[in-house]
């Protein structure tokens, strides 16, 4: 949730987010939305000081042409007409997304990616950097995928892979831990990822039919890349099953079925991780979802007992821009923690 200009109070929460990560004691960590170089370096230094083997797969996207004056003009006019232009940070973003969907739909992927590259900039600065510029970074968050993976095994071997995506660069990191090769049961590989989300207020302008197909294609690629055996997938998958008894609404359920059809098992069906009613960083007070997962392959799930819980659900105290103490959630998603133990024979 360190998405400056998009998720509220990112700057004010940053120090406590780092502290919460540092205070975790887990064998494997999968973090998403660590977007900026400063935050990546801070997370890496903090975890390495605790003895973690930290891997950051730094991507910068692919450059392309920015916006033409013709395609950018409707978006500029809409922002001005709806008094969005002078709003700060995430308020500006929320205003544009709420009021300017048709204008957003008229711009190219390269233009939209350039405008969203750094949402802390003013609209004037966005236009200066994107309109009429032949070669710019046309991905949000400077083309970084936001992923950080860390393990307690100093000999961990990491590999990196990219998905086809739009607007936000999407990737996964896969780790093999020698220390887990000889455990009972053994663990062959662990993947950490953050897949495409369904953005209802941003028109889709990518290479697929829409956000749902883009997310589905990434799941297909992820499943194909995982070998047979005992494996784990972790991360914000932006898809998840419903649970009527728990009040959880399904998100892209046909896509999540790709995991269950392949016999992967999620460790959490009972609690939401995207929880508007309980998370004051979320302006959407609608449905709650379970979209952050730890998935176990069929063979591993059959050999272990699992205990999972959502974490970082408590509010923290931060200072707003006017120096007032306010309560805020640590992140816009709650975390998920899992303990595995071998089945008793």
C-alpha distance (Angstrom), angle and dihedral (degrees) to the residues before:
residue distance angle dihedral
X1 . . .
X2 3.83 . .
X3 3.81 89.1 .
X4 3.78 103.9 141.6
X5 3.79 111.9 -147.4
X6 3.79 92.1 11.8
X7 3.83 110.7 56.2
X8 3.82 110.7 45.2
X9 3.80 122.3 -107.4
X10 3.81 94.8 8.3
X11 3.80 92.3 149.7
X12 3.81 93.0 44.8
X13 3.82 92.5 48.5
X14 3.80 97.5 43.5
X15 3.81 98.5 91.8
X16 3.80 93.2 49.2
X17 3.81 92.1 45.1
X18 3.80 88.8 55.6
X19 3.79 90.5 47.4
X20 3.80 92.5 50.8
X21 3.81 91.4 50.6
X22 3.80 91.2 47.4
X23 3.81 91.5 51.5
X24 3.79 94.0 54.1
X25 3.79 117.1 104.2
X26 3.80 106.2 -158.0
X27 3.78 133.6 137.8
X28 3.81 91.9 -134.2
X29 3.81 129.9 24.8
X30 3.80 127.2 -167.3
X31 3.81 114.4 -171.5
X32 3.79 128.5 -177.0
X33 3.81 133.4 -168.9
X34 3.79 96.3 33.3
X35 3.78 86.7 139.8
X36 3.81 109.5 162.5
X37 3.78 130.8 67.6
X38 3.81 91.2 -123.9
X39 3.79 92.0 53.7
X40 3.81 93.3 44.0
X41 3.80 90.3 52.6
X42 3.80 92.5 45.7
X43 3.81 92.9 50.2
X44 3.80 92.0 45.3
X45 3.81 94.0 49.3
X46 3.79 92.9 45.9
X47 3.81 94.3 50.6
X48 3.79 94.8 41.6
X49 3.81 88.5 54.3
X50 3.81 86.3 58.9
X51 3.79 91.5 51.7
X52 3.79 99.8 -99.4
X53 3.79 123.8 147.0
X54 3.82 99.1 -129.3
X55 3.79 126.0 -161.9
X56 3.80 125.1 -170.4
X57 3.78 117.0 -177.3
X58 3.79 101.3 -153.4
X59 3.79 114.4 -156.4
X60 3.78 126.4 175.6
X61 3.80 102.1 -172.8
X62 3.77 125.7 -126.6
X63 3.82 120.7 -66.6
X64 3.80 120.5 -121.2
X65 3.78 139.1 155.3
X66 3.79 117.8 -61.7
X67 3.81 128.2 -140.3
X68 3.75 130.1 -39.2
X69 3.78 115.5 -134.7
X70 3.81 89.3 -117.4
X71 3.82 96.0 57.2
X72 3.81 94.7 40.5
X73 3.80 96.4 50.2
X74 3.86 98.2 76.3
X75 3.81 89.7 51.3
X76 3.80 92.2 49.1
X77 3.80 91.3 48.5
X78 3.79 92.7 47.6
X79 3.80 91.7 50.6
X80 3.80 90.9 50.6
X81 3.81 94.9 44.5
X82 3.81 91.9 52.3
X83 3.83 94.1 45.3
X84 3.80 91.1 -117.3
X85 3.78 97.0 126.9
X86 3.81 99.2 79.9
X87 3.80 96.7 40.8
X88 3.82 116.9 111.1
X89 3.80 127.6 -115.2
X90 3.77 117.4 -49.0
X91 3.82 91.7 8.8
X92 3.82 89.2 63.6
X93 3.80 90.9 47.8
X94 3.81 93.0 48.0
X95 3.81 91.3 48.2
X96 3.81 94.0 51.3
X97 3.80 93.4 44.8
X98 3.80 91.8 48.3
X99 3.80 96.5 47.8
X100 3.80 110.4 22.9
X101 3.79 106.8 52.8
X102 3.83 95.1 125.9
X103 3.81 91.6 48.6
X104 3.81 91.0 48.6
X105 3.79 88.6 52.2
X106 3.82 90.6 59.2
X107 3.81 95.6 61.1
X108 3.78 127.0 84.7
X109 3.79 122.7 -109.8
X110 3.80 89.5 -108.6
X111 3.80 92.1 52.3
X112 3.79 94.2 47.2
X113 3.79 92.0 46.2
X114 3.80 91.5 50.4
X115 3.81 92.6 49.2
X116 3.81 90.5 49.0
X117 3.80 93.4 44.0
X118 3.80 91.7 101.4
X119 3.80 115.6 8.4
X120 3.79 92.4 -171.8
X121 3.81 89.0 73.8
X122 3.78 122.4 95.4
X123 3.80 117.7 -109.3
X124 3.80 89.2 -109.7
X125 3.79 90.2 55.2
X126 3.80 91.6 47.2
X127 3.79 90.5 53.1
X128 3.79 92.1 46.9
X129 3.81 91.0 52.6
X130 3.81 97.8 42.3
X131 3.81 113.5 28.5
X132 3.78 114.2 88.6
X133 3.81 93.1 -4.5
X134 3.79 112.6 134.0
X135 3.81 100.5 -156.1
X136 3.81 121.4 27.8
X137 3.80 138.9 141.7
X138 3.79 101.2 -87.3
X139 3.82 98.0 -170.3
X140 3.78 128.4 87.6
X141 3.81 118.7 -108.2
X142 3.82 90.0 26.4
X143 3.80 89.8 -66.7
X144 3.80 95.7 -64.4
X145 3.80 120.2 142.4
X146 3.84 93.9 -143.7
X147 3.82 94.8 -131.0
X148 3.79 127.2 143.1
X149 3.80 123.0 172.2
X150 3.79 126.0 -173.1
X151 3.80 135.7 178.1
X152 3.79 137.1 -179.9
X153 3.81 90.7 -126.9
X154 3.84 109.6 96.5
X155 3.81 90.6 -160.1
X156 3.80 96.2 55.1
X157 3.79 113.5 142.1
X158 3.81 115.1 -144.2
X159 3.79 130.8 -163.5
X160 3.82 127.2 -174.5
X161 3.80 132.2 -148.5
X162 3.81 136.8 176.9
X163 3.80 131.3 -140.4
X164 3.78 128.0 -146.5
X165 3.80 105.2 -101.4
X166 3.78 146.7 144.5
X167 3.81 134.1 -122.3
X168 3.84 94.4 -7.6
X169 3.81 119.9 53.0
X170 3.82 108.7 -122.2
X171 3.80 126.2 -158.3
X172 3.77 144.0 145.3
X173 3.78 134.0 -135.4
X174 3.80 118.9 -146.8
X175 3.79 122.3 -160.2
X176 3.79 132.8 -164.9
X177 3.81 114.1 -163.6
X178 3.82 117.6 -160.5
X179 3.81 89.2 -159.2
X180 3.81 89.5 62.2
X181 3.81 95.0 46.1
X182 3.80 91.5 79.1
X183 3.80 100.3 37.9
X184 3.78 121.2 107.7
X185 2.93 103.7 -87.0
X186 3.78 99.7 20.3
X187 3.82 122.2 -138.2
X188 3.78 114.9 -139.5
X189 3.82 102.2 -170.1
X190 3.80 142.7 -12.9
X191 3.81 125.0 -152.4
X192 3.82 126.3 -156.8
X193 3.79 118.4 -162.9
X194 3.82 149.5 150.8
X195 3.81 114.4 -147.9
X196 3.80 131.2 -159.3
X197 3.80 116.0 -72.5
X198 3.79 126.5 -140.9
X199 3.82 102.6 -110.1
X200 3.78 104.2 -163.5
X201 3.81 93.1 -176.7
X202 3.82 97.5 47.5
X203 3.83 116.8 69.6
X204 3.78 112.0 -125.7
X205 3.80 114.7 -113.2
X206 3.81 101.5 162.4
X207 3.82 133.1 111.9
X208 3.80 97.4 -83.0
X209 3.80 134.5 62.6
X210 3.80 90.8 -92.0
X211 3.79 145.6 -45.6
X212 3.81 92.2 -63.0
X213 3.80 93.6 58.1
X214 3.81 91.5 43.3
X215 3.81 90.3 54.2
X216 3.82 90.4 45.5
X217 3.81 92.8 52.4
X218 3.80 89.8 52.2
X219 3.80 91.7 51.3
X220 3.81 89.7 51.1
X221 3.80 90.2 52.1
X222 3.80 92.9 46.5
X223 3.80 93.6 50.1
X224 3.79 91.5 47.0
X225 3.81 90.3 52.8
X226 3.80 95.5 52.5
X227 3.82 112.6 89.4
X228 3.76 123.9 -135.5
X229 3.78 114.2 -89.9
X230 3.79 134.7 52.3
X231 3.79 108.6 -12.9
X232 3.81 141.4 154.0
X233 3.82 131.9 -151.1
X234 3.81 117.8 -161.1
X235 3.77 133.9 -179.2
X236 3.77 150.7 59.0
X237 3.79 101.5 -39.8
X238 3.83 94.6 172.2
X239 3.78 89.2 -138.3
X240 3.77 131.1 83.8
X241 3.80 147.1 152.0
X242 3.76 126.1 -91.7
X243 3.80 125.1 -117.3
X244 3.79 112.6 -164.4
X245 3.81 94.1 -170.1
X246 3.82 90.9 54.7
X247 3.81 93.7 41.7
X248 3.80 91.7 -116.7
X249 3.80 117.1 148.0
X250 3.79 120.6 -146.2
X251 3.82 118.3 -110.9
X252 3.82 116.2 -153.1
X253 3.84 89.1 -23.2
X254 3.82 94.7 -178.7
X255 3.78 88.5 59.2
X256 3.79 93.5 49.0
X257 3.79 87.9 51.0
X258 3.81 87.2 67.4
X259 3.81 87.6 70.4
X260 3.79 95.8 45.2
X261 3.81 92.1 44.3
X262 3.81 86.9 55.6
X263 3.84 88.1 52.2
X264 3.81 96.5 -108.7
X265 3.81 113.8 148.1
X266 3.80 126.5 -148.1
X267 3.79 115.7 -141.7
X268 3.81 95.0 -145.7
X269 3.79 125.5 56.3
X270 3.78 99.3 141.7
X271 3.81 108.3 62.3
X272 3.78 136.1 49.1
X273 3.79 123.6 -121.8
X274 3.84 93.8 -171.9
X275 3.79 99.3 54.2
X276 3.83 115.4 163.8
X277 3.79 95.9 178.3
X278 3.81 91.6 54.7
X279 3.81 99.5 34.9
X280 3.81 118.2 68.6
X281 3.81 93.5 -165.2
X282 3.80 88.3 72.5
X283 3.79 117.6 82.5
X284 3.79 91.8 -172.5
X285 3.80 106.1 87.4
X286 3.80 94.3 -176.5
X287 3.79 131.0 99.9
X288 3.78 124.3 -5.7
X289 3.79 119.9 -132.2
X290 3.79 141.8 -166.7
X291 3.81 102.2 -140.1
X292 3.83 104.1 139.4
X293 3.77 111.1 81.5
X294 3.75 150.2 177.1
X295 3.81 106.6 -155.6
X296 3.80 126.1 -167.5
X297 3.79 124.8 -155.3
X298 3.79 115.8 -117.4
X299 3.79 95.3 -104.2
X300 3.80 94.1 48.7
X301 3.80 93.9 45.0
X302 3.81 89.9 55.0
X303 3.81 91.9 57.1
X304 3.79 103.0 46.1
X305 3.78 144.1 59.5
X306 3.80 114.7 -136.0
X307 3.79 133.8 -152.6
X308 3.79 114.3 -174.4
X309 3.79 134.2 176.8
X310 3.77 138.8 173.6
X311 3.79 112.4 -114.0
X312 3.81 137.9 -165.5
X313 3.79 91.0 39.5
X314 3.82 94.2 133.9
X315 3.79 120.0 95.8
X316 3.78 121.1 -113.5
X317 3.80 129.8 -149.8
X318 3.81 118.1 -116.2
X319 3.78 137.0 167.3
X320 3.81 116.4 -112.2
X321 3.81 123.9 -142.9
X322 3.82 90.3 -85.6
X323 3.80 94.0 53.4
X324 3.80 96.1 -104.2
X325 3.78 122.0 139.3
X326 3.80 111.2 -119.8
X327 3.80 135.9 170.6
X328 3.78 118.6 -113.3
X329 3.78 138.9 166.5
X330 3.79 115.6 -106.6
X331 3.82 92.6 -122.5
X332 3.79 137.7 -4.7
X333 3.83 88.3 -109.9
X334 3.78 125.9 49.4
X335 3.79 116.9 -126.4
X336 3.78 127.1 -114.4
X337 3.81 123.1 -138.3
X338 3.81 125.0 -169.6
X339 3.78 133.6 -169.7
X340 3.80 118.2 -164.1
X341 3.78 124.9 -161.9
X342 3.81 128.7 174.1
X343 3.77 117.7 -103.4
X344 3.79 113.2 -100.8
X345 3.79 112.9 -115.4
